[in-house]
Amino acid sequence: MILSAIGALDRVVACTRYCADVVPEAADGSRTILADSWTANAAAIISARPDLVIASVPYQEKSVSEILKSGVPVLALAPHRLADIYTDIAMIAGLVGAADRGEELIDTMERRIDEVRIRTKNLPRPRVFCEEWGKPLIASQPWVAELVEAAGGDFLGTPARQIDADEVLHLDPEVIVAAWCGAGDRVPLEKIIPPWIPGRVAWAYLAGAVLLVAGAALVINWKAQKAATYMGIMILLLMLFVYLPLLVASPTDLEALNYFFDTLLFCGTILVLADALRERTAAR
């Protein structure tokens, strides 16, 4: 947290739990701790009576609009490169009257990154793919690419751009960093293929093959009733053995809840279609 790093933590009246994870002192009970930028609502932020709200992407436009309507100014940040981050640090430090400490922080960051760059200069450079979001698949921002390069890696793909999973496979990364923006520890690595399922890679390919073939069969209307039935069964199994256990394990996890009900709705729709196709076939 920038304000903590420049010695201005006492100016913070509210922050997200991810800020508190980075700066445990923030969770000393003297300030409001919000869930995250996705679920935090304007009322909770306004109730903390801030003089200024600092938001960085991703944030809810609706919440920002409601905060502005309440008369509280909002500083919305969206850094792309390390230079943008340094500018944001200088701006925030200036706003709280700590411009000198802001410059010191920037100098320290630049020096430490340069030190890492020097230490890794002659080392083998692994191919690294950094994922900012998984649905759709998006590569991390340019500032992440700059850090990867400084750390001795080769950043794969175009920063901040959507990318196809097959393209990632073609790039052949040696290291994959899944750092979902604003998601913290909710990056659902295990939701793709949970560790409790044996032969996870085989099941992933099987599920993909069934969905691909069944989808194509529906499009060209070839054995459409059977295709819809098999697709519905596959999605039902996915819901029962992947998303339901995750939801039971974390019933308050909005991401798990969303995955479960999305899959349930998709499964129901496909099975209703299969039944309609069966009745149409029987009527012929």
N, C-alpha and C positions, 0 to 999 in steps of 0.2 A: 504494500500500500504506500503510495507516494507520500501522503501526509505524515505517515509514521516515519518514513525514511528521512524526512526533513525536520523531524522533531515537532510536528504539529498534530499529533494524534488527539490531543485534548480538544481540537476544533471539530472533531467528528462526533456527530450526534446519532448517526445511523449508518450501517454498512451491511453488505451481504455476508452470509456465513463463509463465503470463500475468502473474503477479506480477513475474516477472523481466523480462518485456517492458516493464512500466511502470517498474520500478526495476532497471535493469541491474546496479547494485551487488550485488543479491541473488544474481546468478549468478557470484560471484567464486571459486567452488569451495569455500567454507567451509560450505555447507549443501546439503541434498538438494533437488533440483529435480524435482518430480513433473509428470506430463503435464498432467492437468486434473482437475477434480472428478468427472468421469464415470468415468475409468479408474483413478484413484488407488486403490490397495487399502490396507486397514488395516495389513497387515504392513509395507509400505514406510514408512508414516507412523510406526508404533510403533518401527521400527528407528532412527528419528532421535532417539528418546528425548526427546520433548517433555514439558514439565510441563503444557501446556495445548494443546488443538487448537481452533483457531478455524475454523469452517466457515460459509459463507454459501451460500444457495440458488443453483444446484441442487447437492445433494450426495447421495451414496448412503446410504440409510438403513441398509443392511447394514453398510457400512464404519463408520458412526458407532456402530452397535450393538457391533461387534467392538472398536472402540477403547475404548468404555465398559467392556466386559467385561475389558479388559486393565488397568483401573484408572486410565487417563488421563482426566481431565475434558474435556468438550467444551462449547464455547460456540457454539451454533448460532444464526446470525443470519438474519433474513428481513425486511429493511426494506421498507416499502411507500412511505413518504413521505420527503421530505428530513428532516423532523423525526426520523424513526426512524434515519436515517443519522447525524444529529448525536448522538443518544442512544447509538448503537453506538460512535461515536468516543470519547465521554466514558467509556463503560464500559471499553473496551479500554485507554484511556490510564490510567484509574484502576487497572486490574489490574497494570500494569507500573510504577506509581508515577510517572506523568507526567501527572497530572491537569491541571496548569497548562498544559502544552504542548498537551494535548487541547483545552482551552478556546480557546487561541490559534488552533489549526487551525480550529475551528468558526467562530470570529469571522471569520477570513480568508475562509473559504468563503462565509459569508453576505454579507460585504461585496462580494466579487467578483461574486456572483450578482446582488446589488442594483445594482451598477454596470452590468452587462450589461442588466438590466431597464430602467434609466434610458436607456441609449444606444439601445435599440430601441423605446422607448415610442411614438414618432411615425412609425415606419417601417411600410411595408406588411407585413401579417401573412400569410405563406404557410401553406397548409394542409399539415400534416405528419402522416404515418402512420408510427409506430415499431413495428417488428415484433420481439417478444421471442422468438418461436418460429415455425417454419414448418409443422410437421406435428404437431398441428393448428396453424392460424394463430392466434396469440395476440398481442394488443397489449401494448406494454411497460408497465412498472409505473407507478404514480402519480408516483413521484419523477422518472421520465423526462418525464412530462407536465408537471410543474412546471418542469423545466429548459427544455423546449420553449417554454412560455409565457414564461419569463423571457428567452429568447433571441429573442423576437419572433414566435413561430409560434403557430398554432392547432392543438392536438393533436386528431387525429381518432379517433373511436371511444371505447370505454370502457376505461380502463387495466386491464391484468391480466385482461381477459376474452377468451374465444375469439370469433373473428369470422370470418364467411364471406368468401371472396375476392370474391364479387359485391358484398357490402356495402362492401368497401374500394373497389371500382371505382365504386360509387355515390357514395361520399364524395368522390371525385375529388381525391385528394391531389396537391399540386404537388411535394412532396418525400417520398420513402420512405427511411426509415432502417432497415436490416436489422442488428439488433444482438442476435444470439442469445445468450441467457443461458448463460454457461459454455462457449461454443463458440469464442470468439476468432476467429482467422483461418479457422476451418472453416465459416463461414457459406457454404452452397453456392449462392451467387448464380448461378454458371455452370452448376450442375447442373440448374436448371430448364430452360433452353434454352442450351446452350453456344455461345460466340461463333463457333466454327468452322462452325456449321450455317447455310447461307444462308437468307434469308427466315424468320428465327426465329419471328416472330409468326405468320406464315401456318401454319407447321408446328405451332405450339402449338394453334392453333384447329382444324387438321385432326385432330390426335391426339385432342383433346378431343371433337370431333364423332364420330369413329369409335368411341371408347370409350362415349360416351353412347348412340348409336344401337344399337351391338352389345349393350350391357348391357340396354337396353330390350327388344330383340328376344329375348334369352335369357329375360327375365322373363315375357314374354307368349307365349313359345314360337312365335315367327314366324320362319321360316327360321333356326332356332336353330343348325343345323350351320354354315351359312355365316357367321353372326354370330360364333360362337365362333372360327372359322378366321381371320376378318379381325381380330378382337380379338387373337388369339394372334400374328398376323404383326406387328401394330402394336406390341405389347409387345416382341416379339423385336427389331424394328428399334430401338426405344427402348433396349433393353439393349445392342445391338451398337454403336450410333452415339453413345450418350450416356454410359451408365454404364461400359461396358467401357474406353473410352479414359481416363476419369477414374481407373479402378482401375489401369490400366497406368501412368498418370502418377504416381499416389500409392498404391502397393501397401500401404503401412502405414496408410493413412487408414481408420479404422474406419467413418467415415460413408460413404465411397465403397464400402467392402466391403459394408456393410449394404444400401445402395441396389442394388448389383449382384445380390446373392443374393436379396433380396426380389423384384426384378423377374424373376430367373431362375425362382424358385419359382412366381410368378404365371403366367409364360409357360408353364411346363411343365404346370401345372394346367389352363389354358385349352385348350392343344393336346390334352391327353389327353381333355378333355371333348368337343372337336370330333371326335376320332376315334371316341369312343363314340357320339356322335350320328350320325356317318356310318354306322357299323355297324348302328345301330338302324334308320336309314332304309333301308339296303340289305336288311334282313331282312324289311321289310314287303312 
